[in-house]
Amino acid sequence: MRRGAQATAALGSVMRNPDLRKVELAWGASIAAEWAHFVALGVFAYTAGGASAVGIAGLVRMLPAALSAPVASTLGDRFRRERFLLGTSVAGCCALAGSAAVFYGGRNQVAIYALGAVVGIASTLFRPALQAILPSLAHTPEELIASNGASSTIESLGTLAGPLLAGVLVSVANPGAVFAAAAAAQLAAFTLLSRLRVEGVIQERETQGPIRELLLGGFRAVRDLPEPRLIGGLMAAQGFVRGCLNVLIVVAVFRVLHEGGGTVGYLTAALGVGGLVGALGAVMLEGKRLAVPLGLAVACWGLPIALIAPAPYLPSAVLLLALVGAANSIEDVAGFTLLQRVVPDLVLSRVLGIVWGTVMGAVALGSIAAPLVVNALGPRAAFGIVGGTLPVLTVLVWRRLVAIDRRFEAPATELALINRVPLFAPLSVVAKEHIAGRLTRLEVEAGTSVVRTGEVGDRFYIVGAGELEITNGAEGTVRSGDFFGEIALLQDIPRTATVRAKTPSELYALDRDDFLAAVTHPAVRAAGEAVVRRRLAAGVTPVPR
């Protein structure tokens, strides 16, 4: 009960952030549309050509997405990310509406598969763009983890609602009705995103240069950073099993469980139900030790699939697929939060695009591999072989996951200080970590003057420990968590007071250029000017230049 209340509170904090709320709700509409389309396309393909057709449909849907994601995701680092999200929503909405029109206009298989490829590309590009934009919308590390948890929870809701809706519509109507409903959901996502604008990012982006160089920058980051390679590799392996599962669910419904097409939607919805449960735990992931939870989640993604083989009954299949959904929520939050933390924001969209494109490529390969395994060994054996791969892989890389958790640490002390400075409260967690990484730690002996009246201002200071006195223009004392030096930087004037250490003190200094880059954010600038007015009114007299 307590963990549920904590998870609910974390999700509530995300929804109180207006920009996070818009992008998360748009994600929910988009994922519901994606899964509804998946069910409808699978039923349409199986009716047209059996298990092989389902595999081909999965390949056509995922392979173009896998190939285009690394290239198209460079646009997320070249242009504003909210506009990139908007463009993917438009493309997805048009492709879904086109699928409905083709279905009712003659059911041309080639056209529906081709439009399915466009839906797959749009869906694939939406995910890394979403994960890249979240750090620019969240204000604290805790809010970032909570927003990733919210994404996973909402994905689970979409994975539940989309297939359920598709199952009902397939049962009472046909796949064309599902395509139309999915287009309406994607239109809702577009409407939400049209009101989004990102602020609070202070890092410069590469806005010039050829696409080839931007693309290579993402691949170089993956090449040079071992953590994204390992994390992406695990997620790609999970993607391969997911592609197999997409086919195996359809095959199991018709050949093992001997149910109707609507059951495909209901079994897929079980993933969403489990995902909601897993999301309650996922939003409570704490600290920087996320690699081990990632490995455990990947192992638990495969194990329930393997256990379907000895007990191929509908109730047990629903329960085991719900366990897969729970593991999926934890894997998503741990994996993407790790990537957001270890990859520089400058190349984040590109690296996420490469990782997600690789995952979708693995999904496509899984979609083709599953029919081959089914035809060779039968559907029950296929569940056991496919599901068993992930636990084995996790065991093989376990020590490397533990090493990531031991090695990787964010600038916790500096970030905690930044979070105590009200001036920086409006900034995103990415911007705060950017500042924290540029702080210089200084030890000051008692009696040392840190700044003097009339000097040129070149730094902003935050007090980590100790006590300092302010004289010559104002009288006062600053202690841990207080700051000084902002007046000279904001007003471009000499220092207006002298600050001297009364006790041995620990300071963290931010250079002039980094400080001024931070205050380009309108809310930070306004807060800084308010502090200046308040301190000047308290008796600080500007020194003539």
Stockholm file with secondary structure:
# STOCKHOLM 1.0

chainA/1-545         MRRGAQATAALGSVMRNPDLRKVELAWGASIAAEWAHFVALGVFAYTAGGASAVGIAGLVRMLPAALSAPVASTLGDRFRRERFLLGTSVAGCCALAGSAAVFYGGRNQVAIYALGAVVGIASTLFRPALQAILPSLAHTPEELIASNGASSTIESLGTLAGPLLAGVLVSVANPGAVFAAAAAAQLAAFTLLSRLRVEGVIQERETQGPIRELLLGGFRAVRDLPEPRLIGGLMAAQGFVRGCLNVLIVVAVFRVLHEGGGTVGYLTAALGVGGLVGALGAVMLEGKRLAVPLGLAVACWGLPIALIAPAPYLPSAVLLLALVGAANSIEDVAGFTLLQRVVPDLVLSRVLGIVWGTVMGAVALGSIAAPLVVNALGPRAAFGIVGGTLPVLTVLVWRRLVAIDRRFEAPATELALINRVPLFAPLSVVAKEHIAGRLTRLEVEAGTSVVRTGEVGDRFYIVGAGELEITNGAEGTVRSGDFFGEIALLQDIPRTATVRAKTPSELYALDRDDFLAAVTHPAVRAAGEAVVRRRLAAGVTPVPR
#=GR chainA/1-545 SS CHHHHHHHHHHHHHHTSHHHHHHHHHHHHHHHHHHHHHHHHHHHHHHHHHHHHHHHHHHHHHHHHHHHHHHHTHHHHHSCHHHHHHHHHHHHHHHHHHHHHHHHTTCCHHHHHHHHHHHHHHHHHHHHHHHHHHHHHCSSHHHHHHHHHHHHHHHHHHHHHHHHHHHHHHHHSCHHHHHHHHHHHHHHHHHHHTTCCCCCCCSCCCCSSCHHHHHHHHHHHHHHCHHHHHHHHHHHHHHHHHHHHHHHHHHIIIIISCCCTHHHHHHHHHHHHHHHHHHHHHTTCCSSCCHHHHHHHHHHHHHHHHHTTTCCCHHHHHHHHHHHHHHHHHHHHHHHHHHHHHSCGGGHHHHHHHHHHHHHHHHHHHHHHHHHHHHHHCHHHHHHHHHHHHHHHHHHHHHHHHHHHHHCCCCHHHHHHHHHCGGGTTSCHHHHHHHHTTCEEEEECTTCEEECTTSCCCEEEEEEESEEEEESSCCEEEETTCEECHHHHHHTCCCCSEEEESSCEEEEEEEHHHHHHHTTSHHHHHHHHHHHHHHHHTTCCCCCC
#=GC SS_cons         CHHHHHHHHHHHHHHTSHHHHHHHHHHHHHHHHHHHHHHHHHHHHHHHHHHHHHHHHHHHHHHHHHHHHHHHTHHHHHSCHHHHHHHHHHHHHHHHHHHHHHHHTTCCHHHHHHHHHHHHHHHHHHHHHHHHHHHHHCSSHHHHHHHHHHHHHHHHHHHHHHHHHHHHHHHHSCHHHHHHHHHHHHHHHHHHHTTCCCCCCCSCCCCSSCHHHHHHHHHHHHHHCHHHHHHHHHHHHHHHHHHHHHHHHHHIIIIISCCCTHHHHHHHHHHHHHHHHHHHHHTTCCSSCCHHHHHHHHHHHHHHHHHTTTCCCHHHHHHHHHHHHHHHHHHHHHHHHHHHHHSCGGGHHHHHHHHHHHHHHHHHHHHHHHHHHHHHHCHHHHHHHHHHHHHHHHHHHHHHHHHHHHHCCCCHHHHHHHHHCGGGTTSCHHHHHHHHTTCEEEEECTTCEEECTTSCCCEEEEEEESEEEEESSCCEEEETTCEECHHHHHHTCCCCSEEEESSCEEEEEEEHHHHHHHTTSHHHHHHHHHHHHHHHHTTCCCCCC
//
